[in-house]
Amino acid sequence: MRRILLLVIYCLPALCALAQELALQGRVVDAETGEPLPYVNIRASEDKATLTNVEGEFKFQAEAEEVVTFSFVGYHKLSQKAEQASGTIRMKPYTTQIKEVTVLPIDKVDVLKRVIENLKSDYKTGSKWTRKYFFRALMEEDSVSYIAEAFMEAFSVMNVRSAQIISGLQGYDKESGKKPMFIHGSNIHQLIEVAPRTSNSSFWKPLIKPFSHYETLKDFYNVKMQTLYDEEGQALLRFDFTWSKDLLPMDYNRRNITGTAYVDAETCRLLRFDGSCNNCTVRMGIMSYPISIDFHLEYDYSQDVASVSNIAIHLEYDYSQDVASVSNIAIQGSNDFMSYRVLLFAIEENKQEGTVIKASKENIVTALQEAGYDASLWDEYDIIKRTKEEEAAAFGK
């Protein structure tokens, strides 16, 4: 009896620890409109982080006493005890109104030039830094479907590039009577290299983009600036990029980006970009199809080149040494033949790579097959909650 009692006492702390692990789930919405907020960063610690999916839904594991933080550029950060971080989470957007604070004039041209120079410097500083990501792609037609999930490592400064697949799975929606989509030769995974300033990406090389050079920006874009404020009066600059009225007809046939950038007013760092890219093509086997895509991209910044946080968005850092890195990318698009969604999320901090990463083969099907499937990775990380369509394609449920 005494031995049993001692065993119970010995195991009690472990049992309590297990009991404190909470399975959180819910949806994040805009507090004013009630609209779901996709791609909100959720974290409890350095190694516990996830995103809301395209429908604003999330699932997440956290200890009962941990503080869970919801953050999204342009919205007030929200922190709650884990036991309260389920159900409907409402986030307040920044406002254009500010009280009892002296507002200094902001030179739009100067800010844009500084953003471009910062991005150029970031690429140079972090050109040999790599990061691990979780990747998901869903492609659908009327009678066929395809889903791929993978863990990959890539260079990730201005744009994700040279992605090497570590482990992955593929599937299709058998329960709905659909057949597997034939995507050998597809370039769907190259879309994650999109950015408002790209470098070393052959697919996006001819792209007209707002943050390549200031002369390009001046020649091709109309720019509107708006200042937003958080509850402490800190400024966030929103830039809307539309085509210039003087754009030559020949340029409409080039891949081009328009959209909205969110920039830290103090540091002139690009934090978020929501854009559209026109005149793209998606390759399926030997065929290429025209397509337009919408994408959402967020950057994070490290305090120094030796340590990069997972989803840090707006902290006070020494920006003389930091490294920019893509935190997450979400892409969606469609044409007359198909629709698709692609999602990429950083699961670990940056590290400096001594040797150049050798990218996986362009054929994503073969690359996933060669990498194999390691189920432990899906258990180790809080992968982004699948939508019903993604779950059906992955496991036929």
Helices and strands as residue ranges (DSSP letters): H 2-20, E 21-30, E 41-45, E 48-51, E 57-63, E 67-71, E 78-81, G 82-84, E 87-91, H 108-125, E 129-140, E 144-156, E 160-171, E 179-180, G 188-193, H 214-220, E 221-229, E 235-243, G 249-253, E 256-264, E 270-284, E 287-301, E 324-334, E 339-346, E 351-352, H 364-371, H 375-380, H 388-395
